[in-house]
Amino acid sequence: MNRTMLGALGLALLTTGCADTGTSGDFGRVLGDVLGSASTAQGPLTTAEIDAGLREALTVGTNLVANQLGRTDGYYGDPKVRIPLPKTYRSIQTNLAKVGASGPLDDLELRMNRAAEAAVPQGKQLILAAIRDMTIEDALKILNGGDTAATDYLRAKTETKLRSAFTPPVRDALSKSGAFAAAENVASQYGVGGITSSLQADLTSHAVDLGLDGMFLYVAEEEKKIRENPLARTTELLRRVFGTRY
């Protein structure tokens, strides 16, 4: 089995939608066929197959996204999901960079991204738990839903818990790395800070928010691929569940 292609399939089912390429209508029609009277030599597709196939794809996708982002430079080395400084600090960073003096703020940005990378493994476990808790009824709705049905479901089920799970490790990582102290120094020097606790909370919330957005961005791109690309279906179960009749 081609693990790369299976991975693409799994990720695709997790994600929120990308730009419409004009094929989503065809995919909706195909899903209607699958859920309706479509059959193969193996007989009609069963709800148990739909449930198992969707769980398989979501689980593989979750693991791949976590492996991609939950490593050194998973966020920081990727311009698509790299977490920038909050707007106020970003303006200062840009101005200081012009004279080669942005080092402390560049370091703060790096530490924010490292904190998000460190929180990914715990986030993965929460998403996998949501997949395990998914009912057959949920699976049918996702398969028969729109381009972002899988991601919408997972985000709705996990976002509150993910935010709670991300916050402590992100806050701890920022604190232990010296990021809070660096931010306070910049705030004092340029008059953009408030009390220490408020500044720390703002930086933590900023890193958590964009960290979660980055996770769902990648699963979003891949959901679009699997909904449009039959070649990404690499097992018999997945071909049956997401089969087309072109």
CYANA upper distance limits for C-alpha pairs under 8 A (distance plus 0.5 A):
  1 MET  CA      6 LEU  CA      8.41
  1 MET  CA    234 THR  CA      7.20
  1 MET  CA    235 THR  CA      7.82
  2 ASN  CA      6 LEU  CA      6.82
  2 ASN  CA    234 THR  CA      7.30
  3 ARG  CA      7 GLY  CA      6.43
  4 THR  CA      8 ALA  CA      6.84
  5 MET  CA      9 LEU  CA      6.86
  5 MET  CA    231 LEU  CA      8.42
  5 MET  CA    232 ALA  CA      5.73
  5 MET  CA    233 ARG  CA      7.77
  5 MET  CA    234 THR  CA      7.15
  6 LEU  CA     10 GLY  CA      6.78
  6 LEU  CA     57 ALA  CA      8.13
  6 LEU  CA     60 VAL  CA      8.14
  6 LEU  CA    232 ALA  CA      6.90
  6 LEU  CA    233 ARG  CA      7.12
  6 LEU  CA    234 THR  CA      6.33
  6 LEU  CA    235 THR  CA      8.44
  7 GLY  CA     11 LEU  CA      6.68
  7 GLY  CA     57 ALA  CA      8.25
  7 GLY  CA     60 VAL  CA      6.43
  7 GLY  CA     61 GLY  CA      6.33
  7 GLY  CA     64 LEU  CA      7.20
  8 ALA  CA     12 ALA  CA      6.52
  8 ALA  CA     61 GLY  CA      7.66
  8 ALA  CA    222 GLU  CA      6.73
  8 ALA  CA    225 LYS  CA      8.08
  8 ALA  CA    226 ILE  CA      7.52
  8 ALA  CA    232 ALA  CA      7.01
  9 LEU  CA     13 LEU  CA      7.10
  9 LEU  CA     57 ALA  CA      6.66
  9 LEU  CA     61 GLY  CA      7.68
  9 LEU  CA    222 GLU  CA      7.63
  9 LEU  CA    223 GLU  CA      7.89
  9 LEU  CA    225 LYS  CA      8.02
  9 LEU  CA    226 ILE  CA      5.64
  9 LEU  CA    232 ALA  CA      5.98
  9 LEU  CA    233 ARG  CA      6.86
 10 GLY  CA     14 LEU  CA      7.40
 10 GLY  CA     56 GLU  CA      7.75
 10 GLY  CA     57 ALA  CA      4.23
 10 GLY  CA     58 LEU  CA      5.54
 10 GLY  CA     59 THR  CA      7.31
 10 GLY  CA     60 VAL  CA      5.58
 10 GLY  CA     61 GLY  CA      4.34
 10 GLY  CA     62 THR  CA      7.89
 10 GLY  CA    222 GLU  CA      8.28
 10 GLY  CA    223 GLU  CA      8.29
 10 GLY  CA    226 ILE  CA      8.43
 11 LEU  CA     15 THR  CA      7.15
 11 LEU  CA     57 ALA  CA      7.68
 11 LEU  CA     58 LEU  CA      7.24
 11 LEU  CA     60 VAL  CA      7.57
 11 LEU  CA     61 GLY  CA      4.22
 11 LEU  CA     62 THR  CA      7.13
 11 LEU  CA     64 LEU  CA      7.72
 11 LEU  CA     65 VAL  CA      7.62
 11 LEU  CA    218 TYR  CA      8.28
 11 LEU  CA    219 VAL  CA      5.64
 11 LEU  CA    220 ALA  CA      8.29
 11 LEU  CA    222 GLU  CA      5.41
 11 LEU  CA    223 GLU  CA      6.48
 12 ALA  CA     61 GLY  CA      7.68
 12 ALA  CA    219 VAL  CA      6.52
 12 ALA  CA    220 ALA  CA      7.18
 12 ALA  CA    221 GLU  CA      7.07
 12 ALA  CA    222 GLU  CA      3.82
 12 ALA  CA    223 GLU  CA      3.10
 12 ALA  CA    224 LYS  CA      6.26
 12 ALA  CA    225 LYS  CA      6.22
 12 ALA  CA    226 ILE  CA      5.48
 12 ALA  CA    227 ARG  CA      7.67
 13 LEU  CA     54 LEU  CA      8.29
 13 LEU  CA     57 ALA  CA      7.10
 13 LEU  CA     58 LEU  CA      6.58
 13 LEU  CA     61 GLY  CA      7.93
 13 LEU  CA    150 ALA  CA      6.15
 13 LEU  CA    151 THR  CA      7.63
 13 LEU  CA    219 VAL  CA      7.87
 13 LEU  CA    220 ALA  CA      8.48
 13 LEU  CA    222 GLU  CA      7.33
 13 LEU  CA    223 GLU  CA      4.73
 13 LEU  CA    224 LYS  CA      8.20
 13 LEU  CA    226 ILE  CA      7.25
 13 LEU  CA    227 ARG  CA      8.15
 14 LEU  CA     58 LEU  CA      6.45
 14 LEU  CA     61 GLY  CA      7.17
 14 LEU  CA     62 THR  CA      7.89
 14 LEU  CA    148 THR  CA      8.48
 14 LEU  CA    150 ALA  CA      5.68
 14 LEU  CA    151 THR  CA      5.18
 14 LEU  CA    154 LEU  CA      7.91
 14 LEU  CA    216 PHE  CA      8.38
 14 LEU  CA    219 VAL  CA      5.49
 14 LEU  CA    220 ALA  CA      6.87
 14 LEU  CA    222 GLU  CA      7.79
 14 LEU  CA    223 GLU  CA      6.18
 15 THR  CA    148 THR  CA      6.79
 15 THR  CA    150 ALA  CA      7.11
 15 THR  CA    151 THR  CA      5.13
 15 THR  CA    152 ASP  CA      8.49
 15 THR  CA    216 PHE  CA      6.61
 15 THR  CA    217 LEU  CA      7.38
 15 THR  CA    218 TYR  CA      7.15
 15 THR  CA    219 VAL  CA      4.11
 15 THR  CA    220 ALA  CA      3.30
 15 THR  CA    221 GLU  CA      6.45
 15 THR  CA    222 GLU  CA      6.44
 15 THR  CA    223 GLU  CA      5.11
 15 THR  CA    224 LYS  CA      7.77
 16 THR  CA    147 ASP  CA      7.68
 16 THR  CA    148 THR  CA      4.97
 16 THR  CA    149 ALA  CA      8.11
 16 THR  CA    150 ALA  CA      8.11
 16 THR  CA    151 THR  CA      5.61
 16 THR  CA    152 ASP  CA      7.30
 16 THR  CA    216 PHE  CA      7.28
 16 THR  CA    217 LEU  CA      7.35
 16 THR  CA    219 VAL  CA      7.11
 16 THR  CA    220 ALA  CA      4.09
 16 THR  CA    221 GLU  CA      7.34
 16 THR  CA    223 GLU  CA      7.23
 16 THR  CA    224 LYS  CA      8.27
 17 GLY  CA    147 ASP  CA      6.14
 17 GLY  CA    148 THR  CA      5.53
 17 GLY  CA    220 ALA  CA      5.80
 17 GLY  CA    221 GLU  CA      7.09
 17 GLY  CA    223 GLU  CA      7.50
 17 GLY  CA    224 LYS  CA      6.53
 18 CYS  CA    220 ALA  CA      7.13
 18 CYS  CA    221 GLU  CA      6.39
 18 CYS  CA    224 LYS  CA      6.92
 20 ASP  CA     24 SER  CA      7.52
 23 THR  CA     27 PHE  CA      6.87
 23 THR  CA    228 GLU  CA      7.07
 24 SER  CA     28 GLY  CA      6.67
 24 SER  CA    147 ASP  CA      7.45
 24 SER  CA    227 ARG  CA      8.05
 24 SER  CA    228 GLU  CA      7.65
 25 GLY  CA     29 ARG  CA      6.85
 26 ASP  CA     30 VAL  CA      6.74
 27 PHE  CA     31 LEU  CA      6.65
 27 PHE  CA    227 ARG  CA      6.92
 27 PHE  CA    228 GLU  CA      7.12
 28 GLY  CA     32 GLY  CA      6.74
 28 GLY  CA    144 ASN  CA      7.80
 28 GLY  CA    145 GLY  CA      8.35
 28 GLY  CA    146 GLY  CA      7.84
 29 ARG  CA     33 ASP  CA      6.91
 30 VAL  CA     34 VAL  CA      6.76
 30 VAL  CA    243 GLY  CA      8.02
 30 VAL  CA    244 THR  CA      6.27
 30 VAL  CA    245 ARG  CA      7.85
 31 LEU  CA     35 LEU  CA      6.60
 31 LEU  CA    143 LEU  CA      7.46
 31 LEU  CA    144 ASN  CA      6.52
 31 LEU  CA    242 PHE  CA      7.64
 32 GLY  CA     36 GLY  CA      6.37
 32 GLY  CA    144 ASN  CA      7.37
 33 ASP  CA     37 SER  CA      6.70
 33 ASP  CA     38 ALA  CA      5.88
 34 VAL  CA     38 ALA  CA      5.52
 34 VAL  CA     39 SER  CA      8.21
 34 VAL  CA     45 LEU  CA      7.61
 34 VAL  CA    241 VAL  CA      7.61
 34 VAL  CA    242 PHE  CA      7.96
 34 VAL  CA    243 GLY  CA      7.57
 34 VAL  CA    244 THR  CA      8.46
 35 LEU  CA     45 LEU  CA      8.02
 35 LEU  CA    144 ASN  CA      8.05
 37 SER  CA     44 PRO  CA      7.59
 38 ALA  CA     44 PRO  CA      6.80
 38 ALA  CA     45 LEU  CA      7.67
 39 SER  CA     43 GLY  CA      5.85
 39 SER  CA     44 PRO  CA      4.73
 39 SER  CA     45 LEU  CA      6.76
 40 THR  CA     44 PRO  CA      6.91
 40 THR  CA     45 LEU  CA      8.45
 45 LEU  CA     49 GLU  CA      7.12
 45 LEU  CA     50 ILE  CA      7.95
 45 LEU  CA    240 ARG  CA      7.45
 45 LEU  CA    241 VAL  CA      7.73
 46 THR  CA     50 ILE  CA      6.98
 47 THR  CA     51 ASP  CA      6.60
 47 THR  CA    136 ILE  CA      7.48
 47 THR  CA    140 LEU  CA      8.01
 48 ALA  CA     52 ALA  CA      6.60
 48 ALA  CA    136 ILE  CA      7.86
 49 GLU  CA     53 GLY  CA      6.38
 49 GLU  CA    237 LEU  CA      7.48
 49 GLU  CA    241 VAL  CA      7.34
 50 ILE  CA     54 LEU  CA      6.56
 50 ILE  CA    136 ILE  CA      8.49
 50 ILE  CA    139 ALA  CA      7.41
 50 ILE  CA    140 LEU  CA      7.64
 50 ILE  CA    143 LEU  CA      8.46
 50 ILE  CA    241 VAL  CA      5.99
 51 ASP  CA     55 ARG  CA      6.71
 51 ASP  CA    135 THR  CA      8.33
 51 ASP  CA    136 ILE  CA      6.02
 51 ASP  CA    139 ALA  CA      6.02
 51 ASP  CA    140 LEU  CA      7.93
 52 ALA  CA     56 GLU  CA      6.60
 53 GLY  CA     57 ALA  CA      6.78
 53 GLY  CA    237 LEU  CA      6.55
 53 GLY  CA    238 LEU  CA      6.07
 53 GLY  CA    241 VAL  CA      6.80
 54 LEU  CA     58 LEU  CA      6.61
 54 LEU  CA    139 ALA  CA      7.20
 54 LEU  CA    143 LEU  CA      8.37
 54 LEU  CA    241 VAL  CA      8.35
 55 ARG  CA     59 THR  CA      6.46
 55 ARG  CA    131 ILE  CA      6.89
 55 ARG  CA    132 ARG  CA      8.13
 56 GLU  CA     60 VAL  CA      6.75
 57 ALA  CA     61 GLY  CA      6.55
 58 LEU  CA     62 THR  CA      6.53
 58 LEU  CA    131 ILE  CA      7.62
 59 THR  CA     63 ASN  CA      6.84
 59 THR  CA    128 LEU  CA      6.94
 59 THR  CA    131 ILE  CA      7.67
 60 VAL  CA     64 LEU  CA      6.79
 61 GLY  CA     65 VAL  CA      6.68
 61 GLY  CA    219 VAL  CA      7.91
 62 THR  CA     66 ALA  CA      6.64
 62 THR  CA    124 LYS  CA      7.07
 62 THR  CA    127 ILE  CA      7.73
 62 THR  CA    128 LEU  CA      7.66
 62 THR  CA    219 VAL  CA      8.50
 63 ASN  CA     67 ASN  CA      6.58
 63 ASN  CA    124 LYS  CA      7.54
 64 LEU  CA     68 GLN  CA      6.65
 65 VAL  CA     69 LEU  CA      6.72
 65 VAL  CA    215 MET  CA      7.56
 65 VAL  CA    218 TYR  CA      7.60
 65 VAL  CA    219 VAL  CA      7.47
 66 ALA  CA     70 GLY  CA      5.82
 66 ALA  CA    120 VAL  CA      6.59
 66 ALA  CA    121 PRO  CA      6.99
 66 ALA  CA    124 LYS  CA      6.60
 66 ALA  CA    215 MET  CA      8.45
 67 ASN  CA     71 ARG  CA      7.19
 68 GLN  CA     74 GLY  CA      6.31
 69 LEU  CA     73 ASP  CA      8.14
 69 LEU  CA     74 GLY  CA      4.47
 69 LEU  CA     75 TYR  CA      6.37
 69 LEU  CA    117 GLU  CA      6.59
 69 LEU  CA    120 VAL  CA      7.38
 69 LEU  CA    215 MET  CA      7.96
 70 GLY  CA     74 GLY  CA      6.38
 70 GLY  CA    116 ALA  CA      8.40
 70 GLY  CA    117 GLU  CA      5.06
 70 GLY  CA    118 ALA  CA      6.69
 70 GLY  CA    119 ALA  CA      7.79
 70 GLY  CA    120 VAL  CA      5.43
 70 GLY  CA    121 PRO  CA      6.81
 71 ARG  CA    117 GLU  CA      6.41
 71 ARG  CA    118 ALA  CA      7.94
 72 THR  CA     76 TYR  CA      8.34
 72 THR  CA    114 ARG  CA      7.57
 72 THR  CA    117 GLU  CA      7.36
 73 ASP  CA     77 GLY  CA      4.87
 73 ASP  CA     78 ASP  CA      7.54
 73 ASP  CA    113 ASN  CA      8.34
 73 ASP  CA    114 ARG  CA      7.94
 73 ASP  CA    117 GLU  CA      8.16
 74 GLY  CA     78 ASP  CA      7.01
 74 GLY  CA    117 GLU  CA      6.86
 75 TYR  CA     79 PRO  CA      8.32
 75 TYR  CA     81 VAL  CA      6.11
 75 TYR  CA     82 ARG  CA      5.25
 75 TYR  CA     83 ILE  CA      7.46
 75 TYR  CA    113 ASN  CA      6.33
 75 TYR  CA    114 ARG  CA      8.09
 75 TYR  CA    116 ALA  CA      7.97
 75 TYR  CA    117 GLU  CA      6.97
 75 TYR  CA    211 GLY  CA      8.50
 75 TYR  CA    214 GLY  CA      8.38
 76 TYR  CA     81 VAL  CA      8.09
 76 TYR  CA     82 ARG  CA      5.30
 76 TYR  CA     83 ILE  CA      7.43
 76 TYR  CA    110 LEU  CA      7.04
 76 TYR  CA    113 ASN  CA      5.88
 76 TYR  CA    114 ARG  CA      7.70
 77 GLY  CA     82 ARG  CA      7.32
 78 ASP  CA     82 ARG  CA      6.05
 80 LYS  CA    214 GLY  CA      8.31
 81 VAL  CA    210 LEU  CA      8.29
 81 VAL  CA    211 GLY  CA      8.18
 81 VAL  CA    213 ASP  CA      8.42
 81 VAL  CA    214 GLY  CA      5.43
 81 VAL  CA    217 LEU  CA      8.44
 82 ARG  CA    113 ASN  CA      7.34
 82 ARG  CA    214 GLY  CA      8.38
 83 ILE  CA    109 GLU  CA      7.70
 83 ILE  CA    112 MET  CA      7.61
 83 ILE  CA    113 ASN  CA      6.36
 83 ILE  CA    207 ALA  CA      7.20
 83 ILE  CA    210 LEU  CA      6.68
 83 ILE  CA    211 GLY  CA      7.54
 84 PRO  CA     90 ARG  CA      7.84
 84 PRO  CA    109 GLU  CA      6.66
 85 LEU  CA     89 TYR  CA      6.40
 85 LEU  CA     90 ARG  CA      5.83
 85 LEU  CA    108 LEU  CA      8.31
 85 LEU  CA    109 GLU  CA      6.19
 86 PRO  CA     90 ARG  CA      6.50
 86 PRO  CA    203 LEU  CA      7.90
 86 PRO  CA    206 HIS  CA      7.42
 87 LYS  CA     91 SER  CA      6.85
 88 THR  CA     92 ILE  CA      7.28
 88 THR  CA    192 VAL  CA      7.85
 89 TYR  CA     93 GLN  CA      6.50
 89 TYR  CA    105 LEU  CA      8.13
 90 ARG  CA     94 THR  CA      6.61
 91 SER  CA     95 ASN  CA      6.87
 92 ILE  CA     96 LEU  CA      6.59
 93 GLN  CA     97 ALA  CA      6.50
 93 GLN  CA    102 SER  CA      5.92
 93 GLN  CA    105 LEU  CA      6.49
 93 GLN  CA    106 ASP  CA      7.84
 94 THR  CA     98 LYS  CA      7.23
 94 THR  CA    102 SER  CA      7.98
 95 ASN  CA     99 VAL  CA      7.98
 95 ASN  CA    102 SER  CA      8.42
 96 LEU  CA    100 GLY  CA      6.75
 96 LEU  CA    101 ALA  CA      5.42
 96 LEU  CA    102 SER  CA      5.24
 97 ALA  CA    101 ALA  CA      6.08
 97 ALA  CA    102 SER  CA      5.25
 97 ALA  CA    103 GLY  CA      8.46
102 SER  CA    106 ASP  CA      6.49
103 GLY  CA    107 ASP  CA      6.58
104 PRO  CA    108 LEU  CA      6.78
104 PRO  CA    182 ALA  CA      7.26
105 LEU  CA    109 GLU  CA      6.74
105 LEU  CA    182 ALA  CA      8.17
105 LEU  CA    183 ALA  CA      8.21
105 LEU  CA    186 VAL  CA      8.45
106 ASP  CA    110 LEU  CA      6.81
107 ASP  CA    111 ARG  CA      6.75
107 ASP  CA    179 ALA  CA      8.35
108 LEU  CA    112 MET  CA      6.81
108 LEU  CA    179 ALA  CA      5.80
108 LEU  CA    182 ALA  CA      7.35
108 LEU  CA    183 ALA  CA      7.68
109 GLU  CA    113 ASN  CA      6.98
110 LEU  CA    114 ARG  CA      6.74
111 ARG  CA    115 ALA  CA      6.64
111 ARG  CA    173 ALA  CA      8.16
111 ARG  CA    174 LEU  CA      6.86
111 ARG  CA    177 SER  CA      7.21
111 ARG  CA    179 ALA  CA      6.93
112 MET  CA    116 ALA  CA      7.03
112 MET  CA    170 VAL  CA      8.11
112 MET  CA    174 LEU  CA      6.90
112 MET  CA    179 ALA  CA      8.16
112 MET  CA    207 ALA  CA      6.61
113 ASN  CA    117 GLU  CA      6.75
113 ASN  CA    207 ALA  CA      7.86
114 ARG  CA    118 ALA  CA      6.72
114 ARG  CA    173 ALA  CA      8.21
115 ALA  CA    119 ALA  CA      7.00
115 ALA  CA    169 PRO  CA      7.39
115 ALA  CA    170 VAL  CA      5.19
115 ALA  CA    171 ARG  CA      8.15
115 ALA  CA    173 ALA  CA      5.66
115 ALA  CA    174 LEU  CA      6.87
115 ALA  CA    207 ALA  CA      8.43
116 ALA  CA    120 VAL  CA      7.10
116 ALA  CA    166 PHE  CA      7.99
116 ALA  CA    170 VAL  CA      6.47
116 ALA  CA    207 ALA  CA      7.22
116 ALA  CA    208 VAL  CA      7.37
116 ALA  CA    211 GLY  CA      6.21
118 ALA  CA    169 PRO  CA      7.65
118 ALA  CA    170 VAL  CA      7.98
118 ALA  CA    173 ALA  CA      8.50
119 ALA  CA    123 GLY  CA      7.09
119 ALA  CA    165 ALA  CA      8.17
119 ALA  CA    166 PHE  CA      5.95
119 ALA  CA    169 PRO  CA      6.37
119 ALA  CA    170 VAL  CA      7.02
120 VAL  CA    124 LYS  CA      6.67
120 VAL  CA    166 PHE  CA      8.15
121 PRO  CA    125 GLN  CA      7.11
122 GLN  CA    126 LEU  CA      7.18
122 GLN  CA    165 ALA  CA      7.29
122 GLN  CA    166 PHE  CA      8.10
123 GLY  CA    127 ILE  CA      6.98
123 GLY  CA    162 LEU  CA      6.21
123 GLY  CA    165 ALA  CA      7.17
123 GLY  CA    166 PHE  CA      7.45
124 LYS  CA    128 LEU  CA      6.69
125 GLN  CA    129 ALA  CA      6.67
126 LEU  CA    130 ALA  CA      6.89
126 LEU  CA    158 THR  CA      7.22
126 LEU  CA    161 LYS  CA      7.87
126 LEU  CA    162 LEU  CA      7.39
127 ILE  CA    131 ILE  CA      6.88
127 ILE  CA    154 LEU  CA      7.45
127 ILE  CA    158 THR  CA      6.83
128 LEU  CA    132 ARG  CA      6.80
129 ALA  CA    133 ASP  CA      6.75
130 ALA  CA    134 MET  CA      6.74
130 ALA  CA    154 LEU  CA      7.42
130 ALA  CA    157 LYS  CA      7.11
130 ALA  CA    158 THR  CA      7.41
131 ILE  CA    154 LEU  CA      8.25
134 MET  CA    138 ASP  CA      6.50
134 MET  CA    139 ALA  CA      7.52
135 THR  CA    139 ALA  CA      6.88
136 ILE  CA    140 LEU  CA      6.78
137 GLU  CA    141 LYS  CA      6.84
138 ASP  CA    142 ILE  CA      6.69
139 ALA  CA    143 LEU  CA      6.61
140 LEU  CA    144 ASN  CA      6.51
141 LYS  CA    145 GLY  CA      6.19
141 LYS  CA    149 ALA  CA      8.37
142 ILE  CA    146 GLY  CA      8.18
142 ILE  CA    149 ALA  CA      5.57
142 ILE  CA    150 ALA  CA      5.99
142 ILE  CA    153 TYR  CA      8.03
143 LEU  CA    149 ALA  CA      7.99
143 LEU  CA    150 ALA  CA      8.30
145 GLY  CA    149 ALA  CA      5.78
147 ASP  CA    223 GLU  CA      7.82
147 ASP  CA    224 LYS  CA      7.10
147 ASP  CA    227 ARG  CA      7.85
148 THR  CA    152 ASP  CA      6.34
148 THR  CA    220 ALA  CA      7.84
148 THR  CA    223 GLU  CA      7.81
149 ALA  CA    153 TYR  CA      6.61
150 ALA  CA    154 LEU  CA      6.80
150 ALA  CA    223 GLU  CA      8.44
151 THR  CA    155 ARG  CA      6.39
151 THR  CA    216 PHE  CA      7.93
151 THR  CA    219 VAL  CA      7.92
151 THR  CA    220 ALA  CA      7.40
152 ASP  CA    156 ALA  CA      6.50
153 TYR  CA    157 LYS  CA      6.68
154 LEU  CA    158 THR  CA      6.44
154 LEU  CA    159 GLU  CA      8.44
155 ARG  CA    159 GLU  CA      5.70
158 THR  CA    162 LEU  CA      6.23
159 GLU  CA    163 ARG  CA      6.49
160 THR  CA    164 SER  CA      6.88
161 LYS  CA    165 ALA  CA      6.48
162 LEU  CA    166 PHE  CA      6.39
162 LEU  CA    212 LEU  CA      8.34
163 ARG  CA    167 THR  CA      6.56
163 ARG  CA    208 VAL  CA      7.25
163 ARG  CA    209 ASP  CA      8.25
163 ARG  CA    212 LEU  CA      8.27
164 SER  CA    168 PRO  CA      7.87
165 ALA  CA    169 PRO  CA      8.08
166 PHE  CA    170 VAL  CA      6.53
166 PHE  CA    208 VAL  CA      6.71
167 THR  CA    171 ARG  CA      6.43
167 THR  CA    204 THR  CA      7.32
167 THR  CA    205 SER  CA      7.86
167 THR  CA    208 VAL  CA      6.80
168 PRO  CA    172 ASP  CA      6.47
169 PRO  CA    173 ALA  CA      6.38
170 VAL  CA    174 LEU  CA      6.61
170 VAL  CA    204 THR  CA      6.93
170 VAL  CA    207 ALA  CA      7.89
170 VAL  CA    208 VAL  CA      7.59
171 ARG  CA    175 SER  CA      6.63
171 ARG  CA    200 GLN  CA      8.38
171 ARG  CA    204 THR  CA      6.08
172 ASP  CA    176 LYS  CA      6.49
173 ALA  CA    177 SER  CA      6.41
174 LEU  CA    178 GLY  CA      6.92
174 LEU  CA    179 ALA  CA      5.57
174 LEU  CA    180 PHE  CA      6.73
174 LEU  CA    204 THR  CA      8.22
175 SER  CA    179 ALA  CA      6.50
175 SER  CA    180 PHE  CA      6.14
175 SER  CA    181 ALA  CA      8.26
178 GLY  CA    182 ALA  CA      6.73
179 ALA  CA    183 ALA  CA      6.58
180 PHE  CA    184 GLU  CA      6.65
180 PHE  CA    199 LEU  CA      8.50
180 PHE  CA    200 GLN  CA      6.72
181 ALA  CA    185 ASN  CA      6.76
182 ALA  CA    186 VAL  CA      6.84
183 ALA  CA    187 ALA  CA      6.49
183 ALA  CA    199 LEU  CA      8.45
184 GLU  CA    188 SER  CA      6.51
184 GLU  CA    193 GLY  CA      7.45
184 GLU  CA    196 THR  CA      7.47
184 GLU  CA    199 LEU  CA      8.17
185 ASN  CA    189 GLN  CA      6.62
186 VAL  CA    190 TYR  CA      6.50
186 VAL  CA    191 GLY  CA      8.43
186 VAL  CA    192 VAL  CA      8.37
187 ALA  CA    191 GLY  CA      5.80
187 ALA  CA    192 VAL  CA      5.29
187 ALA  CA    193 GLY  CA      4.86
187 ALA  CA    194 GLY  CA      8.21
188 SER  CA    192 VAL  CA      7.53
188 SER  CA    193 GLY  CA      6.95
193 GLY  CA    199 LEU  CA      6.97
194 GLY  CA    198 SER  CA      6.90
194 GLY  CA    199 LEU  CA      6.67
195 ILE  CA    199 LEU  CA      6.87
196 THR  CA    200 GLN  CA      6.67
197 SER  CA    201 ALA  CA      6.67
198 SER  CA    202 ASP  CA      6.68
199 LEU  CA    203 LEU  CA      6.75
200 GLN  CA    204 THR  CA      6.61
201 ALA  CA    205 SER  CA      6.54
202 ASP  CA    206 HIS  CA      6.57
203 LEU  CA    207 ALA  CA      6.74
204 THR  CA    208 VAL  CA      6.67
205 SER  CA    209 ASP  CA      6.50
206 HIS  CA    210 LEU  CA      6.80
207 ALA  CA    211 GLY  CA      6.33
208 VAL  CA    212 LEU  CA      6.70
209 ASP  CA    213 ASP  CA      6.81
210 LEU  CA    214 GLY  CA      6.57
211 GLY  CA    215 MET  CA      7.04
212 LEU  CA    216 PHE  CA      6.94
213 ASP  CA    217 LEU  CA      6.47
214 GLY  CA    218 TYR  CA      7.11
215 MET  CA    219 VAL  CA      7.23
216 PHE  CA    220 ALA  CA      6.37
217 LEU  CA    221 GLU  CA      7.04
218 TYR  CA    222 GLU  CA      7.09
219 VAL  CA    223 GLU  CA      6.73
220 ALA  CA    224 LYS  CA      7.23
221 GLU  CA    225 LYS  CA      7.27
222 GLU  CA    226 ILE  CA      6.95
223 GLU  CA    227 ARG  CA      6.73
224 LYS  CA    228 GLU  CA      6.87
225 LYS  CA    229 ASN  CA      6.23
225 LYS  CA    232 ALA  CA      8.46
226 ILE  CA    230 PRO  CA      7.52
226 ILE  CA    232 ALA  CA      6.55
226 ILE  CA    233 ARG  CA      8.08
227 ARG  CA    242 PHE  CA      8.42
229 ASN  CA    233 ARG  CA      8.42
230 PRO  CA    239 ARG  CA      8.31
230 PRO  CA    242 PHE  CA      8.35
230 PRO  CA    243 GLY  CA      7.77
230 PRO  CA    244 THR  CA      7.72
233 ARG  CA    238 LEU  CA      6.06
233 ARG  CA    239 ARG  CA      5.86
233 ARG  CA    242 PHE  CA      7.93
234 THR  CA    238 LEU  CA      7.21
234 THR  CA    239 ARG  CA      7.41
235 THR  CA    239 ARG  CA      6.62
236 GLU  CA    240 ARG  CA      6.62
237 LEU  CA    241 VAL  CA      6.66
238 LEU  CA    242 PHE  CA      6.32
238 LEU  CA    243 GLY  CA      7.92
239 ARG  CA    243 GLY  CA      5.19
